[in-house]
């Protein structure tokens, strides 16, 4: 998976939750979150983008993708999204 290979999986699987805005790590988290969100949006067909682009963080985009396309029958399917 592209995101995992770039060591950014934590942005979509809750391993790297959003820090408080007062946390010194927040700025870096925010920048990297935008990158991960862009990766997710940029691989979509153009007709899907409007459905997902308004989510503010990558984790929410990912959750919406899973809810939209994963029926619960094949867990491996989540990693193919």
C-alpha positions in Angstrom: 0.0 0.0 0.0 1.4 3.4 -1.1 0.7 5.1 2.2 2.2 2.3 4.3 5.4 2.3 2.1 5.9 6.0 3.0 5.4 5.4 6.7 2.2 7.4 6.9 -0.3 4.7 7.7 -0.7 6.2 11.2 -2.7 9.0 9.6 -5.5 6.7 8.6 -5.4 3.9 11.2 -5.4 5.9 14.5 -1.8 5.2 15.3 -1.0 8.9 14.9 -4.0 10.8 16.2 -4.3 14.6 15.7 -2.3 16.3 18.5 -3.7 19.4 20.2 -3.1 22.7 18.3 -0.8 23.8 21.2 1.4 20.7 20.8 4.7 21.4 19.1 4.1 18.4 16.8 0.8 19.8 15.5 2.2 21.8 12.7 4.1 18.8 11.3 1.1 16.5 11.8 -1.1 19.0 10.0 1.3 19.3 7.0 1.7 15.5 6.7 -2.0 14.9 7.1 -2.7 17.2 4.1 -0.2 15.2 2.0 -1.9 11.9 3.0 -5.4 13.3 2.3 -4.2 14.5 -1.1 -2.8 11.0 -1.9 -6.2 9.6 -1.1 -8.1 12.2 -3.1 -5.7 12.2 -6.1 -6.2 8.4 -6.8 -10.0 8.8 -7.1 -12.0 9.1 -10.2 -13.0 12.7 -10.7 -16.7 12.0 -10.1 -15.9 10.7 -6.6 -13.7 13.6 -5.4 -16.6 15.8 -4.4 -17.9 13.1 -2.1 -14.7 12.9 -0.1 -12.8 16.2 -0.5 -14.6 18.1 2.2 -13.5 15.8 5.0 -10.9 17.8 7.0 -8.5 15.0 7.9 -7.1 12.0 6.1 -8.5 9.6 8.7 -12.1 10.9 8.0 -11.5 10.5 4.3 -10.4 7.0 4.8 -13.3 6.1 7.1 -15.7 7.5 4.5 -14.1 5.4 1.8 -14.3 2.3 3.9 -18.0 2.9 4.7 -18.8 3.6 1.1 -17.0 0.7 -0.6 -16.4 -2.0 2.0 -19.2 -4.4 2.7 -17.6 -6.2 5.6 -17.2 -9.6 3.8 -13.5 -9.4 2.9 -11.1 -7.6 5.2 -8.3 -7.8 2.5 -10.5 -5.6 0.4 -9.9 -2.6 2.7 -6.2 -2.7 1.8 -7.1 -2.8 -1.9 -9.0 0.5 -1.7 
